[in-house]
Amino acid sequence: SISLNEFWLKGVGAFENDTLVYAGELTAAVNVMSLFGDGGFEVSKVIVDDTRLHAIVLEDGAVNWDVMKPAEEPTEQVETVAEEESSSSFSVSLKKLTVDDLTVIYDDRQGGMYAAINELDASCSGDMTSDNTTISLKAQTPGVSFRMSGVPFLNKAKVGVKMDVAADLKNMKFTLEENEFSLNAIKAAVDGWVAMTEAG
């Protein structure tokens, strides 16, 4: 496994005092033998613990996630290598994702929108290497807030999700099976399916 502990990323310019990402722990467990083959990396699980993401859009449209340095002009030799690498096959097979205590904030001051998910706990599992699998998803948060143009639509609402999704990964069709959604004291279930079309 590979872990990053006490990881953080700050903004630049007007955002140099703002933390874009903070993570107490980011861990990925990888099948070591898959690193030596050409069939892609087999990642058995990913753990995200005690993490905070804070995205900001200022009134002038500047965003705090624009932190990458501009790339230098590549030489002709580097371009050739890049083309060869892009032609090779690469895939990642993820079997389980666990999220503990994740807070996500989106503060769009230009569009007048604010959304926050606080202390999210979630898990997602399934055999992504198979053409057909059942994806099990569980998530709960004690606080979801959403404001638009100063109007509060949700204020620290308690939200929970439990669902099994029959996934046809070959045809990108996903069918909802046993599922339950809860919003404070309201509970509901959803039936149906969603699929990608040839056009996108």
Phi, psi and omega in degrees: 000153178238130183230145168244126180243142181052047181271138176214155178222122180259164179279183179232163178064236182295345183252016187294341177260004181255138177267118179284314181224134169228132179225124175291322178206130170235118184230137174232128176260123187238139172289113186300322183295333181291343180288340184260359178258185179244016181266005180102169181273135176261103179261111184284324179202155175232133180242127176240117186229137176052062187238145180226127175243130182228101180262134183230136171240120180281171181301329180272005178093355178293140182241147184276353179268004177275078188245358183281138175287146178297139182285145176283157178295120181287150176281169182297325181293319180295321179298320180296317179296319181297321179295320179294321181292322182291336181281342179282154182281144178210131178210157177235125180256106181257131182254333181208136176235127179237130180236126177235126174057062178255129175241126180236127179234130175240111185244095181261096184281340176285316181270356179070032182238138178224127179224141180214137172239120186252137172051049179285131170245129184208155174216143179221129182218152180168160180270093183286354178276347183265152177293327180231129181208166173253122179264121178258126183233131174227136179206144175208146178215139179277356184206106172244125180236144178211125177233141177225122181054038178082355181265120179278117177268324175225140179225100179054046179283142177273122185234138177221148180221131170226123181204150170246130182240122175281112186254118171264089187289337179291318180257003179054050176241133185234122183247128179284130177250234178296125181205156178210130175246140177227138176230104190053242182269358183269131177238144182209163175229153182234134175247149176140189181212162176222143183214153175278140176266171179296332182279348179135000000 
